Amino acid sequence: MSDTLMVSVSGMRGIVGKDLTPELVARHFHLSSPLHNTPVCDPARILFVSGNFDLIARSTDIHAIHQKWRGSELLRVPQGHFGYRVMRETVTRLKERGF
């Protein structure tokens, strides 16, 4: 498991004091982590969109999944986790791809 993904999981608010230890989360992480699975559909149909300044869904994590899911596309947008620029560029790219 990538250290960066593990930090994301163990750093989630609400884990402490809820009988959910970082070790328990880590033990089951592979069951839901996209980095540890493969897509059911053709990866060519997948468009990952990453905000360069996103501190929640970090671009390094999104890039790692994109690399594993060969054939997928990665669109990088200069913004944080939320913003209208990513929506505009995502819709534009999907239209270009014929979706």
C-alpha positions as CSV (number, residue, x, y, z in Angstrom):
1,M,0.0,0.0,0.0
2,S,1.3,3.4,-0.9
3,D,2.4,5.5,2.1
4,T,0.5,8.5,0.8
5,L,-2.8,6.6,0.5
6,M,-2.3,5.2,4.0
7,V,-1.8,8.7,5.4
8,S,-5.0,9.8,3.7
9,V,-6.9,6.9,5.3
10,S,-5.4,7.2,8.8
11,G,-5.7,10.9,8.8
12,M,-9.4,10.9,8.2
13,R,-11.4,12.8,10.9
14,G,-13.6,10.5,13.0
15,I,-11.4,7.5,13.1
16,V,-10.0,8.3,16.6
17,G,-12.3,7.3,19.4
18,K,-14.8,5.3,17.2
19,D,-13.3,1.8,17.8
20,L,-11.8,2.1,14.3
21,T,-8.1,2.0,14.5
22,P,-5.8,2.9,11.6
23,E,-4.6,-0.8,11.6
24,L,-8.2,-2.0,11.1
25,V,-8.8,0.4,8.2
26,A,-5.5,-0.6,6.7
27,R,-6.4,-4.3,6.9
28,H,-9.5,-3.8,4.8
29,F,-8.3,-1.0,2.6
30,H,-7.5,-3.3,-0.3
31,L,-11.2,-4.2,-0.6
32,S,-12.3,-0.7,-1.6
33,S,-9.1,1.0,-2.8
34,P,-9.1,1.8,-6.5
35,L,-5.3,1.4,-6.4
36,H,-5.7,-2.2,-5.3
37,N,-8.4,-3.1,-7.9
38,T,-9.0,-2.9,-11.6
39,P,-12.0,-1.2,-13.3
40,V,-14.8,-3.4,-14.5
41,C,-15.2,-1.3,-17.7
42,D,-12.6,-0.6,-20.4
43,P,-10.1,1.8,-18.8
44,A,-10.2,3.9,-22.0
45,R,-13.7,5.1,-20.8
46,I,-12.2,6.5,-17.6
47,L,-11.3,10.1,-17.2
48,F,-9.5,11.0,-14.0
49,V,-9.6,14.7,-13.1
50,S,-7.1,16.0,-10.7
51,G,-6.8,19.5,-9.1
52,N,-3.1,20.4,-8.9
53,F,-3.6,22.1,-5.5
54,D,-6.1,19.6,-4.1
55,L,-5.1,18.6,-0.5
56,I,-8.0,16.1,-0.1
57,A,-7.8,14.0,-3.3
58,R,-4.1,14.6,-3.9
59,S,-2.8,14.6,-7.5
60,T,-0.1,12.1,-6.6
61,D,-2.7,9.6,-5.5
62,I,-4.9,10.2,-8.5
63,H,-1.8,9.8,-10.8
64,A,-0.9,6.5,-9.1
65,I,-4.3,5.1,-9.8
66,H,-4.2,6.4,-13.4
67,Q,-0.8,4.7,-13.9
68,K,-2.2,1.4,-12.7
69,W,-5.4,1.6,-14.8
70,R,-3.5,1.6,-18.1
71,G,-5.5,3.2,-20.9
72,S,-7.3,5.7,-18.6
73,E,-6.8,9.4,-19.1
74,L,-5.7,12.0,-16.6
75,L,-6.8,15.6,-16.9
76,R,-5.0,18.0,-14.6
77,V,-6.6,21.3,-13.6
78,P,-4.9,24.2,-11.8
79,Q,-7.2,24.4,-8.8
80,G,-7.9,22.9,-5.4
81,H,-10.5,20.3,-4.4
82,F,-13.5,22.2,-5.6
83,G,-14.1,24.8,-8.2
84,Y,-15.9,25.6,-11.4
85,R,-12.8,25.4,-13.6
86,V,-12.6,21.6,-13.1
87,M,-16.3,21.2,-14.1
88,R,-15.9,23.3,-17.2
89,E,-12.7,21.5,-18.3
90,T,-14.1,18.1,-17.5
91,V,-17.3,18.7,-19.6
92,T,-15.2,20.1,-22.4
93,R,-12.9,17.0,-22.4
94,L,-15.9,14.6,-22.2
95,K,-17.5,16.3,-25.2
96,E,-14.2,16.0,-27.1
97,R,-14.2,12.3,-26.4
98,G,-17.7,11.9,-27.6
99,F,-19.4,11.2,-24.3
